[in-house]
Amino acid sequence: MDPETLLAMAREAAEHAYAPYSGFRVGAAVVVQTAGGPRIVTGANVENGSYGLTLCAERSALAAACMLGSGRPGEASRSKARPPAVTHVAIACVDAPADAPVAERTPCGACRQWLAELAPKATYYIDGMPGELRLDDLLPYAFHLDGAGMRERPRARKGRRGAGA
């Protein structure tokens, strides 16, 4: 996927952001490999007066990507076991000044964790930054359960606690 085309789509998505509180519009474009070939979905930030309920552009686009299914041969599109096959992600903060530092252009911590979960092998493009990034560039020590969350956890024993407890 051509990075500039994908960044242009992210900038266009940002134009649809609902950002009445921050005035900081962000758009994201995500390439997803589906059973029918690659598809591009976009997202924009949607703010809320209760700031914690704001939906970032990256998470908006990733949620849309999940709706497309995994795209892996032989898997049902409604599979709950696999994330979407995201290959590229572009992010554009159209209200960031041209001389804005990198920190004002890159995803927030929550979005980085979503990217680690749903697009760990993707190539990332950030509008205003040259080149491409990988997940380790954005989140070098990403939290991963590596399937441990799917196993049953040991239960605490009932009864009296031992000495020193």
KAKA-V252882 format. One record per residue. SS is DSSP state (A for helix, B for strand, O for the rest). PSI is psi in degrees with one decimal (NA if undefined). OMEGA is omega in radians with two decimals (999 if undefined). Layout:
ss->SS psi->PSI omega->OMEGA
ss->SS psi->PSI omega->OMEGA
//
This chain:
ss->O psi->133.1 omega->3.12
ss->O psi->121.4 omega->-3.09
ss->A psi->-40.9 omega->-3.10
ss->A psi->-37.4 omega->3.08
ss->A psi->-44.6 omega->-3.14
ss->A psi->-41.2 omega->3.09
ss->A psi->-36.8 omega->3.09
ss->A psi->-38.7 omega->3.10
ss->A psi->-36.9 omega->3.09
ss->A psi->-40.7 omega->3.10
ss->A psi->-41.2 omega->3.11
ss->A psi->-42.0 omega->3.12
ss->A psi->-38.7 omega->-3.14
ss->A psi->-28.0 omega->3.12
ss->O psi->-15.6 omega->-3.14
ss->O psi->6.2 omega->-3.13
ss->O psi->149.9 omega->3.00
ss->B psi->97.8 omega->-3.03
ss->O psi->58.0 omega->-3.08
ss->O psi->-16.8 omega->-3.08
ss->O psi->-45.9 omega->-3.11
ss->O psi->-27.7 omega->-3.03
ss->O psi->17.7 omega->-3.06
ss->O psi->95.9 omega->-3.08
ss->O psi->132.8 omega->-3.11
ss->B psi->142.0 omega->3.07
ss->B psi->154.0 omega->3.11
ss->B psi->144.7 omega->3.05
ss->B psi->132.4 omega->-3.04
ss->B psi->130.0 omega->3.06
ss->B psi->126.5 omega->-3.12
ss->B psi->128.9 omega->3.06
ss->B psi->117.3 omega->3.12
ss->B psi->173.1 omega->3.12
ss->O psi->-28.2 omega->3.13
ss->O psi->7.9 omega->-3.12
ss->B psi->-179.7 omega->-3.10
ss->B psi->140.8 omega->3.06
ss->B psi->151.0 omega->3.11
ss->B psi->129.6 omega->3.04
ss->B psi->152.4 omega->-3.13
ss->B psi->164.7 omega->3.08
ss->B psi->159.4 omega->3.11
ss->B psi->156.6 omega->3.12
ss->O psi->144.5 omega->3.12
ss->B psi->107.1 omega->-3.09
ss->O psi->162.2 omega->3.12
ss->O psi->146.5 omega->3.12
ss->O psi->-27.8 omega->2.99
ss->O psi->91.9 omega->-2.91
ss->A psi->-35.8 omega->-3.13
ss->A psi->-16.9 omega->3.14
ss->A psi->2.0 omega->3.11
ss->O psi->139.9 omega->3.09
ss->B psi->121.0 omega->3.14
ss->O psi->157.5 omega->-3.13
ss->A psi->-42.7 omega->-3.11
ss->A psi->-44.0 omega->-3.14
ss->A psi->-33.3 omega->3.07
ss->A psi->-46.3 omega->3.14
ss->A psi->-40.3 omega->3.13
ss->A psi->-36.4 omega->3.08
ss->A psi->-41.4 omega->3.09
ss->A psi->-37.6 omega->3.12
ss->A psi->-37.6 omega->3.12
ss->A psi->-28.4 omega->-3.14
ss->O psi->-15.6 omega->-3.11
ss->O psi->-12.7 omega->-3.10
ss->O psi->177.8 omega->-3.03
ss->O psi->-29.9 omega->-3.13
ss->O psi->5.2 omega->3.13
ss->O psi->133.7 omega->-3.11
ss->O psi->137.2 omega->3.07
ss->O psi->-0.1 omega->3.13
ss->O psi->140.0 omega->3.08
ss->O psi->143.4 omega->-3.10
ss->O psi->-16.8 omega->-3.14
ss->O psi->18.2 omega->-3.12
ss->O psi->135.4 omega->3.11
ss->O psi->-8.0 omega->-3.00
ss->O psi->-16.9 omega->-3.04
ss->O psi->144.2 omega->3.04
ss->O psi->167.2 omega->3.06
ss->O psi->154.5 omega->-3.14
ss->B psi->77.2 omega->-3.11
ss->B psi->126.4 omega->-3.13
ss->B psi->-29.8 omega->-3.11
ss->B psi->145.9 omega->3.09
ss->B psi->131.0 omega->3.06
ss->B psi->138.6 omega->-3.09
ss->B psi->133.1 omega->-3.13
ss->B psi->125.6 omega->3.05
ss->B psi->91.2 omega->-2.98
ss->O psi->-17.1 omega->3.13
ss->O psi->1.9 omega->3.07
ss->O psi->132.6 omega->3.09
ss->O psi->153.8 omega->-3.12
ss->O psi->-31.1 omega->-3.13
ss->O psi->16.2 omega->-3.12
ss->O psi->142.9 omega->3.11
ss->O psi->163.0 omega->-3.12
ss->A psi->-39.1 omega->-3.09
ss->A psi->-23.0 omega->3.13
ss->A psi->1.6 omega->-3.11
ss->O psi->-20.8 omega->-3.02
ss->O psi->161.1 omega->-3.10
ss->O psi->154.2 omega->3.06
ss->O psi->172.0 omega->-3.11
ss->A psi->-41.9 omega->3.13
ss->A psi->-42.6 omega->3.12
ss->A psi->-37.2 omega->3.11
ss->A psi->-38.6 omega->3.12
ss->A psi->-38.5 omega->3.05
ss->A psi->-43.3 omega->3.12
ss->A psi->-38.6 omega->3.12
ss->A psi->-35.5 omega->-3.11
ss->A psi->-42.3 omega->-2.96
ss->A psi->-14.4 omega->-3.13
ss->O psi->51.6 omega->-3.02
ss->O psi->-24.1 omega->-3.09
ss->O psi->9.5 omega->-3.09
ss->O psi->160.7 omega->2.96
ss->B psi->134.1 omega->-3.05
ss->B psi->140.0 omega->3.06
ss->B psi->130.4 omega->3.12
ss->B psi->122.6 omega->-3.13
ss->O psi->129.0 omega->-3.13
ss->O psi->-4.1 omega->3.09
ss->O psi->131.1 omega->3.12
ss->O psi->151.7 omega->3.02
ss->O psi->-169.2 omega->-3.13
ss->O psi->158.9 omega->-3.13
ss->B psi->160.6 omega->2.99
ss->O psi->169.1 omega->-3.11
ss->A psi->-41.4 omega->-3.13
ss->A psi->-23.4 omega->3.07
ss->A psi->-35.2 omega->-3.10
ss->A psi->-36.7 omega->-3.05
ss->O psi->80.9 omega->-2.99
ss->O psi->-28.8 omega->-3.12
ss->O psi->57.1 omega->-3.10
ss->O psi->142.7 omega->3.07
ss->O psi->129.8 omega->3.10
ss->O psi->137.7 omega->3.04
ss->O psi->-22.2 omega->-3.11
ss->O psi->40.9 omega->3.09
ss->O psi->-11.5 omega->-3.11
ss->A psi->-30.2 omega->3.14
ss->A psi->-13.9 omega->-3.12
ss->A psi->-16.2 omega->-3.14
ss->O psi->153.3 omega->3.09
ss->O psi->134.0 omega->3.13
ss->O psi->148.5 omega->3.12
ss->O psi->143.0 omega->3.11
ss->O psi->149.4 omega->3.06
ss->O psi->142.7 omega->3.12
ss->O psi->141.1 omega->3.08
ss->O psi->158.4 omega->3.08
ss->O psi->-164.6 omega->-3.09
ss->O psi->145.3 omega->3.03
ss->O psi->150.6 omega->3.12
ss->O psi->171.5 omega->3.13
ss->O psi->139.0 omega->3.10
ss->O psi->3.5 omega->3.14
ss->O psi->NA omega->999
//
